């Protein structure tokens, strides 16, 4: 009987960093948390055999069990039911320890969790001096913070809530209270949570036609939002601005949200800014796809701000697709020097396995847009497999380079165009409309290639009419520019 399966324990441990794994081993070794010494050995064996495997197979289970508990007969190929249940029970104990470890680790960085656990305990034990010292230290820290994100207001609310609990339990509530402060921070938190989820719902309804929500509960906060003390809060203004942008999809809310973000740049945390700048970049990209070229400059300005404030790196790396998008926008505005400097700056934070190919590809894009077609082709030829997105871009650019470079008609080149067409036809990951867009581009390029080298009787007006009659066509502007050059 096979017991191959996904193990909850190993799946959780796979998310641990190497530093966390080492710390967790020490945690399990502590007699305060665990008195079963075999669990330490089991953990080390799981780390050795299971964490790099896709599934916790029968063979891995057998090896882990044998190395941890007892030698098994040579002929045994999988655990017996009794052995499997025993191993599973031990893993369950380790899983509980792993959960406890994560909670304790969280307490080191999560002040709110610490407050919920420690401060109330100190009040209940009447350790008023220690409670007061901790609370004073936290209050001073919050009051000295110049960056005010959602976490700041949540912490301030918890401070007021705990303070009120202390006043009530010590019989001081009739003499003094903090209800005004408590209500203020409670309202800020309530408004922000409401707006956050409302924005998420609106975004989903715009993206998916099957999503429908009831929004009347949002009117509950309308009265609060009429009060300047809440309406003038930068975080609330930003949420409201983004909601307006999603609803109206126009220049006015875009410009207002961009202005609000940049105006409050220095008092908002990076993770908060990142979300809303990313929302603005998505809106710009959507406008560009609709043919609104003015948004290239707006998108470029946002990327420059994100670069300036170190908002382009996530978990120590920059997304390869983000690099591609930024270089594309820079080249559209002929910001070639900035693009080259950007590429050099971020090359070191691209995953090492693909960093050279990302660099070569985007250098090729820059040279192509500078009309250095031979240099661009040389860069593109050095690119190894990166991703499907890059592969499609690479194929299109290579076709464009061939079109620009070749002086005479070449039947082999026409065949390479046809080969590219087959590549896009067979691509099962492409949405139907995107596939059609690429295929229309290649068909149009073939027509232009034949006309350029007098290998077809088709005239430019006819080719232009064909392109304009297509519902979607990739790089339409470039095709039209080629028609103008050949006319």
N, C-alpha and C positions, 0 to 999 in steps of 0.2 A: 504493500500500500504506500503510494507516494505522498509525502507531506510537503512538497515544494509549495511555497507561498511567499507572499510579501509579509515581512515581519515589521510590526509597528515600531518595535525597538530599533531595528537597524535602519529603518527609514528615517526615524527621528535623529539617530546618531549621525547619519549622512549629512545632516544640516549643520552639524557642529564644525567649527573651525578646528584646526590642529591645536591651537591654544586652549580652546574649550574642552577638547578631548583629554588633553593632559590634565587640566583642572578637574574634569569629571572623574578621572581615574583616582586622583588624590582624594576627591570627595568620597568615593566608594570605599577607599582604603580606611577612612576615618571610622573608628568604632562607634562614635556617637551616632552616625547615620546608618551604619551597616556592620553587623557582627558576623556575616557569612563571608568568610575569606575566599571561598570558591567563586563568589560573584566577581571578585577582582580579576581572577584568572579568566573567567568567562568573558568579561568585558574586553580584556586584552586579546583573547582569541577571536572574538567578534570583530574587533578592530583590524586584526590581521587578515582574516579570511572573508568576512561578509560585507564590509563597508564599501568595497570597490566592485561588488557583484550586483547585477541587476536584480536578482531574486535570491531569497534565502533557500537555495536548492537543497534537496535531500543529501547530496554529496557534501555540501558545506556544513549542514547540520551534523552530519556524521563526524566530520573532522573536528568541529568545535566541541561536540560532546566527548569524543575520545580524548582530545588534548586537555580537556578540563576535568573530566570525571573518572573515566576508566578506559582501559584498553579493550577494544572490541575484536571479535573473531575476524580473521582476514577475509572470510567469505561473506561477511555482512556488508550489504550495499546501501542499506538505509536503516534508520532507527525503527525499533519496534514501537508499537503504540504506547507502551508504558514509558519507554525512554523519551519519546516525543513529548508526552504530557509532562514528564519531569522537566525536560529542557524548557518547555514552554512556560511552566510555572516559574522557573528561575529567571527567564527573560522578563516575565511580568514584574518580578521584584525589581529587576534592573530598570525597567521602564518607569516604575513609580519613583525610583531614586533619580532618574534622569529628569522627570518632571519637577521634583523637589529642587534639584540642582538649578534648573532654569529659573524657578521662582526666586531662589536666593540670589542668583546672579542679577535678576531684574531689580531686586531691592537696592543693589549698589548704585544703580543709575536712575531709578524711578522714585523721585521724592514723594509723589502722591501715594504710591503703594506703601512707602515707609510710614507716611503720616497715618494712613488708615490702620496700620498694624501696631505701630509703636506708641504714638501719642495717646490714643485712647487707653492703652494698657497702663501707661504711666499715670494717667488721671485716675483710673480705677484703683491703682495701687497707692494712690496718694503721694506719688513721688513728684511733688509740685516743683521743687527746685530744678530737678533734672528736666521735667517737662518745660518749664519756663525757659531754661537755658537753650534747649533745642528749638523751641518756638521762636525765641528772640533771634537766634542765629539764622533761622530760615527766613524770618521776616526781614531782617537786615539785608540778606542776600537778594530777596525779591525786590525790595525797595531800591537797591543799587543797580538792578538790571536795566540796561538801556534798550535791550531787544525784547519786545513784547509780542510773543506769539500766543497761540491758543493755550499752550501749556502754562504760560504765565498766569492767565486769568483763571484757569482751573486750579492752579496751586493757591492763588489768592482766595478763591472760594473755599477750598479745603481748610485753609488757615482760619478763616472766619467761622466755618462750621465747627471746627475743633474748639476754637475759643468760646463759642457759644455753649458747647457741651461742658466745658470747664466751668463757666459761670453758673450754669444750671446746677451741676453736681456739687458745687461748693457754696450754694445758697447766695450767690452774689447777683443774681439776675434782676432782683428788684432795685438794687442800688445802681447798677450799670449794665448796659447791654450793647451789642454790636449789630443789631438788626438792620440798620441802614446800610452798613458796609456789606453785610451778608446778602441782602437783597440785590444790591448793585452787582456784585460779582456773580450771583446766581442768575440774574437776568442776562448779563453778558454771555455767560456760558450757554444759557438756554437759546438765546438768539443765534449764536454762532452754530450751535448744533442743528437748529432748525434750518438755517440757511445752507449749511453744508450738505445736508441730506436732500434739501429741495433742489439744489444745484445738480446733485448727482442724478436725481430723478428726471429733471429737465433734459440733461445731457443724454440720458438713455432713451427718452421718448423721441429725441431728434435723430438718434442713430438707428433705432429699431421701431418699426411700425407697430409691432405687436405689444409694445409697452404702453400701458395706460395707468395713470395715477390720479388720485383725488387730492386736490391742492387746497381745499378750503381751510384746512387747519392752519395754513400760513397766515391767515388773517388774524390769528390770535396774537401775533407779535406786532401787528400794524400800529397799535397804540403805543407800544414801547418805542418803536422806531420814529415816532413823532417827537420824542424827547431828545433834545440836542446831546445830552450826555451819552446816549447810545448811537444816535444817527451820525455823530462825528467821530466815532471810533474807527480807526483805519481798517481793522480787520473786517468789520461789518460793512464798511463802504466798499471794500474789495469784493466781498461775496455778493453784495447787491449789484455791483458793477458787472460781475461775471454773469449773474443771472439775467441782467438786462441785455447783455451781449448775446447770450444763447437765445433769448426770446426775440430780439429785434434783428439780429444778424446784419448790422449796419455799421457805418463808419463812426457815428457819434458815440455809441457805447464803447466801441473799441478804443477810440482816442481817450475817452474819459477813464477807462480802466487802466490803460497804459500810463496815463498821467498820474493816477492815484498810486500805482505801484512804484513808479520812479520817484515820486515825491516822498514816499515812506520807506524807500530802499534801506536806509540805515537803521531803522527801528524795528524791522521785521526779520524773523529768522529765515535762514537760507531755504529750509525745507518748505516753508510756507510760500516764499517767493517762487520757488521752482515750479510748484503746481500751477500757479496762475500765469507765469511767463510761458509755461508749456501750453496752457490753454490758448494764450494769445498766438503762439506760433502755429498751433493747429488751425486757428481761424484764418491766419494769414495764408497758410498753405491752401486752404479751401478756396479763398478768394482768388489766389493765383491760378488754381485749376479752372476757375470760372472765367479766366481771361483778364482779371483785374491786375494789370502789371504794376500799378502803383504800390501794391503790397509787397513787392520785392524789397523796396527800400525800408519799409516798416519792419519786415521780417529780419532784414540784415541788422537794423538798429537794435532789435530785441536780442539777437544772437550776440552782438557786441557787448551789450549790458550783461548778459548771462556769462560771457567770457570774463568780463571785468570783475564780476563778483563771485567767480568760481562756482557757477551753477551748472556747468556742463559735465562735471565728473560725478559719477554715482558709483559708490562702492569701489573707489580707487580707479575706475576705468571710465572711458568715454564710449558711448555707443557708436559702433561702426556706421550705422545708418544715419546717426546724427552728424557725424563727420561728413558723410556724403551729401546730406541736405545743406549743410552750411557752405561747403565748397560750391555746390550748385548755385546757391543764392548769391554768393560772393562773385562768381564768374558772370552771372546775369547782369550784375552792376559794374562789371569790369574792375572789381576790387582785387586785382591779381596779386599785388604785393601783400595785402592783408591776408589773402587766402594762403599764400606760400608760408607766411610767418605763422599763421594758425596751424597749418599742417605740421610744421617743424615742432611747434610748441606741444602739440597733443600726441605726437608719434609715440612718446614714451609712456603714455597712459592708454594705449590701445593694446588689447591682449597680444602677448608676444608672438603667438602662433600665426596671427594674421597681420601683424603690424606692418611688415614690409609690403605685403600685397595691397593693404589699404593705402599706404603711402604712394605706391606706384600708380594705382588706379586714379587717385585724386590728383596726382601730379599730371597724369595724362589728361584729365578733365581740364585742368588749368591751361595746359599747353594747347589743347584742342580749341578752347575758347579764345586763345590768343592767336589762332590761325597757324600755330606751329604744328602742322599735321604729322610731319615725319617724326618729330620728337614725341608727340602724343602717342603715335602708334608704337614707338619703341617702349614707352612706359607701359602701355596696355599689354604688350607681349610678355612682360615680366610678371604679370598678375597670376597668382595661383587661385584655386577655389577659395572663395570667402563665404558667400551665401547666395541664395537664389536671387535676391534683389540685386546684388552686385553683378551676378552672372548675366542677368538680363541687360543691365546697363552697359556692361562690357561689350556684349555682342552688338548692341546698337551703335556704340561709339566706334567699334572696329569697322562696321559697315560704313559709317560716315567718313572715317579716315580713308578707307579704300576709295570711296566716291570722290573725295577731295584730291587724293594723291595721283590716282591713275590717269595717264595722259591718253591712253588708247583703250579701245574696247577689248575686253578679255572675257571669253566665254566661261573660263574657270571662275572669274569673279561673279558672273551672273549665277553660277551654280552655288557659290558661297552664300549669295543672297537667298536662293531657294532653300539651302540647308538651314539658314537662320529661320526662315519661315516655318520649316518643319519643327524646329526646336520649340517655337512658341505654340504651334498647333498642338504638340504633344504634351505641353506643360499642364499638368492636372491641378497645379496649385494656383494658377491664375484665375481670377474671376473672369467670367465670360466677356464682360465689357472691356476689361483691360487686355484680354487676349485679342479681341477684335481691334483694339487701338493699335497694338503692336503689329498685327498682321496687315492692317491698312497702311501703316507707315512703310513696311517693307515693300508692299506692292507698289506704292507711290515712288519709293526710292528706285525700284527696278525700272519703272517707266521713265524716270528722270535720267537714270544711268544710260538707258538705251538712246534717249533723245540727245544727251550730251555727246555721245559718240556716234551719232547718226546711224544707229542700228535699228531704228523704228520709224515708221511713218507717222506716229502719233505726235501731234503738235502740242505746244505748251498750253494754249487756251483749253484744250481738251483735258490735259492732265490737271490743270488748275480746277476745272469744273468737277472732275472726278473727286479731287481732294475735298473741295467745298461741299460736295454732296454726301460725304461720309459723316455719319453721326459722331463718330469718335476717331481720332487719328493722333498717334503719338508724335510729338515734336512737329506739330503743324506749322508753327512759325518758322522753324528752320527750313522746312520744305518750301514754304512760300518765299523765303529769302533766296533759296537756290533757283527757284523759277524766275525771280527778278534778275538774278545774276546771268541766267542763261538766255533771257529775253532780248 
